[in-house]
Amino acid sequence: MSKAERVRAAVGEMTNDQIAATAIAVGQRFNNFELEELGQKEVEAADRQISAITRREIGKCFGDDLMGQGDLIKILADLFPDRIIVEGFGYTNLVDEIERHMLTFRGDWEVDYLFNVVGADQCSTKRFCRLLEAALHPIARAGPEQKALAEEINIHLRRDGFTLTPSQEVSGYPIYSVEPIGRGVKGAAKNLIFASAGPKPEIGFADAINNDIIVLSHCESCLVYDQPLKVEGLLWADLVSWWTVVNLDSAPDPAKTLGERLRLSLQSDAERNLFGQYFKTYKARFGSRLPALIPQVYLHYDPAIVRRLTHREGLFRQRMDFLMLLPNAQRVVIEVDGSHHFAEGDRPSLPAYANMVRADRELRLLGYEVYRFGANELVGRGSEQVITAFFDGLWKAHRLS
């Protein structure tokens, strides 16, 4: 067997992740930038990435000065050796060009143009993050300039689900790292079945290939939102626009009629108080950017026939009390717990409680955030403060305030 055949045989037994990891390791071991990049891009293929548009806007934040007091040529040689270094011959003429247009005659080239020249606009997200971290390191710039630049860059990074955040400190100055804003949930939301009020609807596929669903019966019992989500998630304004189209009788105030329809699905005073206080407190603050608070959303869905099956029980936690679809695939579940969440009949039940916390664990592992309220927290004196304190903290955690 030839060497090439042995390689093909070995690779044929490996998963894509294993092949990518091997490419990265071999590329690093033998200073093969191209091989390492191929492996890294394969690793990142299913994850969020920093787009070329965002990289261009970040380049503009730097103006004509990428590295401040740092060594521009060294960092570029470390991160993009294939572009500016030829092995055995030292620097190529590109280094001379960079020195001339960015160091000797500063202002000839802007940083967004430099990104294009060295390939920073198309490289792996990990490599681009390393470049940003070097440019924000205290060796390159510190003090008010460092902080102001990080804040300006974050405006653009957050659109792709990343942020520069202080992770360490040296000599009293922060060292910034690029971090994802939460894990988020993989996959795109395709159908949102919500506002359940009445008999459970029976659902089938209008097109099983495209995952297009149709409500076969009890269509009045729920709403189905099937529009594609934007990067900012699902806003109240988006929901109202959709409602205006599907429910022509909603004029002249579709927001009011949608709100009334959603209230019909709320099942307790605690849920109604949470829903009402949310809009009372935050509608004016956010305006058209207010995230939608969606009640009674189906998470798991067993067909109606499941009640006639004998070989298994139905899926646990069919519905969520509230769901919010926030920017960058962040999904927030809010549960309002009455006694039925941890009891069977009138008696406390450890199995019921165990089912509930197991379902929470499974959701969190998928990337959902799960928050629980005791129903008594949301009614009576002090409930307004409880609700606003929670949402204020949520906005801060997701940088939406």
C-alpha positions in Angstrom: 0.0 0.0 0.0 1.4 3.4 -1.0 1.7 6.3 1.4 -1.2 8.1 -0.2 -3.4 5.0 0.1 -2.5 4.6 3.8 -3.4 8.3 4.4 -6.8 7.8 2.6 -7.5 4.7 4.5 -6.7 6.4 7.9 -8.8 9.5 7.0 -11.7 7.3 5.8 -12.2 6.0 9.4 -12.2 9.5 10.9 -15.1 11.8 11.6 -15.1 15.4 10.1 -14.3 16.8 13.6 -11.3 14.4 13.9 -10.0 15.3 10.4 -10.3 19.0 11.3 -8.5 18.6 14.6 -5.8 16.6 12.9 -5.4 19.3 10.2 -5.1 22.0 12.9 -2.5 20.0 14.8 -0.4 19.1 11.7 -0.6 22.7 10.5 0.6 24.1 13.8 3.4 21.4 14.1 4.8 22.2 10.6 3.9 25.9 10.4 1.5 25.2 7.6 -0.9 28.2 7.9 -3.2 27.1 5.0 -3.7 23.6 6.5 -4.4 25.0 10.0 -6.9 27.5 8.6 -8.7 24.8 6.6 -9.1 22.7 9.8 -10.2 25.7 11.9 -12.8 26.8 9.4 -14.2 23.3 9.4 -14.4 23.4 13.2 -16.2 26.7 13.1 -18.6 25.7 10.2 -21.6 25.1 12.5 -20.9 27.9 14.9 -21.5 31.6 14.8 -18.8 33.6 13.0 -17.7 37.2 12.6 -18.8 38.2 9.2 -16.7 40.1 6.6 -19.1 43.1 7.0 -18.5 43.2 10.7 -14.7 42.9 10.2 -14.8 45.8 7.7 -16.7 48.0 10.3 -14.2 47.0 13.0 -11.3 47.9 10.7 -12.8 51.4 10.4 -12.8 51.7 14.2 -9.0 51.6 14.2 -8.7 54.2 11.5 -5.1 54.0 10.2 -3.5 52.6 13.5 -4.1 48.9 14.2 -1.4 48.2 16.8 -0.8 51.5 18.6 2.5 51.0 20.5 2.7 47.3 19.5 4.8 45.7 16.8 2.5 45.7 13.8 4.8 43.6 11.5 5.5 41.0 14.2 1.8 40.3 14.9 1.0 40.1 11.2 3.9 37.7 10.7 2.7 35.5 13.5 -0.9 35.4 12.4 -0.7 35.7 8.6 2.7 34.2 7.7 1.6 32.9 4.3 0.8 36.5 3.2 3.9 38.4 4.3 6.6 35.8 4.9 8.3 33.4 2.4 10.2 30.7 4.2 13.9 30.9 3.7 13.8 34.4 2.3 12.5 36.4 5.2 10.0 39.2 4.6 8.5 39.7 1.1 7.9 43.1 -0.4 4.5 43.2 1.3 6.2 43.9 4.5 7.9 46.9 2.9 4.5 48.1 1.6 3.0 47.8 5.0 5.9 49.7 6.6 5.7 52.4 4.0 2.0 52.9 4.0 1.1 52.3 7.6 4.3 53.3 9.6 6.5 55.6 7.6 3.7 57.5 5.9 0.9 56.9 8.3 -2.5 57.5 6.8 -1.8 56.0 3.4 -3.6 52.8 4.3 -6.6 52.4 6.6 -6.9 49.3 8.8 -10.0 48.0 6.9 -7.8 48.0 3.7 -5.0 46.2 5.6 -7.4 43.5 6.7 -8.1 42.8 3.0 -4.4 42.8 2.1 -3.3 40.3 4.7 -6.5 38.2 4.6 -8.0 39.2 8.0 -11.3 39.8 6.3 -11.6 36.1 5.3 -9.6 34.2 7.8 -11.1 31.9 10.5 -13.0 33.7 13.3 -10.5 32.3 15.9 -7.6 34.0 14.0 -9.4 37.2 13.6 -10.2 37.2 17.4 -6.5 36.7 18.1 -5.7 39.8 16.0 -8.3 41.9 17.9 -7.0 40.7 21.3 -3.4 41.7 20.3 -4.6 45.1 19.1 -6.4 45.7 22.4 -3.6 44.3 24.6 -2.1 46.9 27.1 1.3 46.5 25.2 -0.4 48.0 22.2 -2.7 50.6 23.9 -3.9 51.2 27.4 -6.0 53.6 29.5 -9.0 55.5 28.1 -8.0 54.8 24.5 -8.1 51.0 25.1 -11.5 51.2 26.8 -13.1 53.5 24.3 -11.9 51.4 21.4 -13.2 48.2 22.9 -16.6 49.8 23.5 -16.7 51.0 19.8 -15.7 47.6 18.5 -18.3 45.9 20.7 -21.1 47.7 18.9 -20.2 45.8 15.8 -19.2 42.5 17.4 -22.5 42.1 19.2 -24.4 41.9 15.9 -22.6 38.6 15.3 -23.0 37.4 18.9 -19.5 38.3 20.3 -18.1 40.8 22.7 -14.7 42.0 23.9 -14.6 41.5 27.6 -11.8 42.0 30.2 -10.6 38.5 31.2 -7.2 39.2 32.9 -5.2 42.1 34.1 -1.5 43.1 33.8 0.0 46.1 35.7 -3.5 47.3 36.5 -4.6 47.3 32.8 -7.3 44.9 31.5 -6.5 42.2 28.9 -9.4 41.8 26.6 -10.7 38.5 25.1 -13.3 38.0 22.4 -16.1 35.8 23.8 -19.4 34.6 22.5 -22.5 36.2 24.0 -24.0 33.0 25.5 -24.2 29.7 23.7 -27.6 30.2 22.1 -29.6 27.3 20.6 -28.4 25.6 17.5 -30.8 25.4 14.6 -33.3 27.9 13.2 -36.8 28.3 14.6 -39.3 27.1 11.9 -42.7 27.0 13.6 -43.8 28.8 16.7 -47.0 27.3 18.1 -48.2 29.5 20.9 -51.0 31.2 22.8 -52.7 27.9 23.4 -56.2 28.5 24.8 -58.6 25.6 24.5 -58.4 22.1 23.1 -55.1 20.9 21.9 -54.8 21.5 18.2 -54.2 18.6 15.9 -51.2 19.3 13.6 -50.0 17.7 10.4 -47.5 18.5 7.7 -48.6 20.5 4.6 -45.1 19.8 3.3 -43.0 17.3 5.3 -39.9 17.9 3.3 -39.9 21.6 4.1 -41.3 21.1 7.6 -44.3 23.2 6.8 -47.1 22.4 9.3 -50.9 22.8 9.0 -53.4 22.9 11.9 -56.0 20.1 11.1 -58.4 20.9 13.9 -59.0 23.3 16.7 -57.1 26.0 14.8 -58.8 28.6 17.0 -57.0 27.2 20.0 -53.5 28.4 19.0 -51.5 30.7 16.9 -48.7 29.6 14.5 -45.9 32.0 13.7 -43.9 30.7 10.7 -41.9 33.7 9.5 -38.1 33.5 9.5 -36.4 35.0 12.5 -34.0 38.0 12.1 -30.6 38.1 13.9 -32.2 40.3 16.6 -34.7 37.5 17.4 -38.5 38.0 17.6 -39.6 41.6 18.4 -43.1 42.6 19.5 -43.3 44.8 16.4 -42.6 41.7 14.2 -45.4 39.8 15.9 -47.8 42.7 15.4 -46.9 43.0 11.7 -47.5 39.3 11.3 -50.9 39.5 13.2 -52.0 42.4 11.0 -51.6 40.2 7.9 -53.1 37.0 9.2 -56.0 38.6 11.1 -57.4 41.4 8.9 -60.1 42.0 11.5 -57.5 43.4 13.9 -57.7 46.9 12.4 -57.5 49.7 13.5 -55.4 48.6 16.5 -53.7 45.2 15.8 -51.4 45.5 18.8 -54.4 45.8 21.1 -56.3 42.8 19.5 -53.1 40.7 19.5 -52.5 41.5 23.2 -56.1 40.5 24.0 -55.7 37.2 22.2 -52.5 36.4 24.0 -54.1 37.2 27.3 -56.8 34.6 26.7 -54.0 31.9 26.9 -52.8 33.0 30.3 -53.7 30.6 33.0 -53.3 32.4 36.3 -53.3 35.8 38.0 -49.5 35.4 38.3 -49.1 34.9 34.6 -51.4 37.8 33.8 -49.6 40.1 36.2 -46.2 39.2 34.7 -47.5 39.8 31.1 -49.2 43.1 31.9 -46.3 44.5 33.9 -43.8 43.6 31.2 -45.6 45.8 28.6 -46.4 48.5 31.2 -42.8 48.9 32.1 -40.8 48.3 28.9 -43.0 49.1 25.9 -42.2 52.9 26.1 -38.5 52.2 26.9 -37.8 49.9 24.0 -40.4 51.1 21.5 -40.2 49.1 18.2 -37.2 47.1 19.6 -39.2 45.5 22.5 -38.6 41.7 22.5 -41.8 39.7 22.2 -43.0 37.9 25.4 -44.7 34.9 24.0 -47.1 32.9 26.2 -48.0 29.2 26.2 -45.5 28.0 23.6 -45.4 24.4 22.6 -42.0 22.9 23.2 -42.6 19.2 22.7 -45.6 18.1 20.7 -47.3 14.7 20.9 -50.0 14.0 18.4 -53.6 13.7 19.7 -53.4 9.9 19.2 -50.8 9.6 21.9 -53.6 9.3 24.6 -54.5 6.0 23.0 -51.0 4.5 23.0 -50.1 2.0 25.7 -46.4 1.4 25.1 -45.3 4.9 26.3 -46.3 8.0 28.0 -46.7 11.4 26.4 -43.7 13.8 26.3 -43.2 15.8 29.5 -43.5 19.6 29.5 -45.5 20.0 26.4 -45.7 23.8 26.8 -43.6 26.6 28.2 -45.4 29.4 30.1 -43.4 32.1 28.3 -40.7 32.2 25.7 -38.5 35.0 24.5 -36.4 34.8 21.3 -33.5 37.3 21.9 -30.7 38.3 19.5 -28.1 35.7 18.3 -30.2 32.6 18.9 -30.7 33.2 22.7 -33.9 31.6 23.9 -35.2 32.5 27.3 -37.9 30.3 29.0 -39.9 31.8 31.9 -41.9 29.4 34.1 -44.5 30.4 36.7 -44.8 27.6 39.2 -48.0 26.8 41.0 -48.4 23.9 43.3 -49.2 21.5 40.4 -45.5 21.8 39.3 -44.3 19.7 42.2 -47.4 17.9 43.4 -49.8 15.1 42.4 -53.3 16.1 43.4 -53.0 17.9 46.7 -49.8 16.1 47.9 -46.2 17.1 47.3 -44.5 14.7 44.9 -40.8 14.0 44.6 -41.3 12.3 41.2 -43.2 15.4 39.8 -40.4 17.6 41.1 -37.7 15.4 39.6 -39.5 15.4 36.2 -39.5 19.2 36.3 -35.8 19.7 37.2 -34.8 17.0 34.7 -36.6 18.9 31.9 -34.9 22.1 33.0 -31.5 20.4 32.7 -32.2 19.1 29.3 -33.3 22.6 28.1 -30.2 24.2 29.5 -27.9 21.7 27.8 -29.6 22.6 24.5 -28.7 26.3 25.1 -32.0 27.6 26.6 -32.0 29.8 29.6 -34.6 28.8 32.1 -36.0 31.0 34.9 -38.6 30.0 37.4 -40.9 32.2 39.5 -43.1 31.0 42.4 -46.6 32.1 41.5 -47.0 33.9 44.8 -44.0 36.2 43.9 -46.0 37.7 41.0 -49.1 38.7 42.8 -49.8 41.2 45.6 -47.5 43.7 47.2 -43.9 43.8 45.9 -44.7 41.8 42.7 -44.0 44.8 40.4 -40.5 45.2 41.9 -39.9 41.5 41.5 -40.8 41.6 37.8 -38.9 44.7 36.9 -35.8 43.6 38.8 -35.8 40.3 36.8 -36.2 41.9 33.4 -33.7 44.7 34.2 -31.2 42.0 35.1 -32.0 40.0 31.9 -31.5 43.1 29.7 -28.2 43.8 31.4 -27.0 40.1 31.0 -27.9 40.2 27.3 -26.7 43.8 26.8 -30.1 45.0 25.6 -30.6 47.8 28.1 
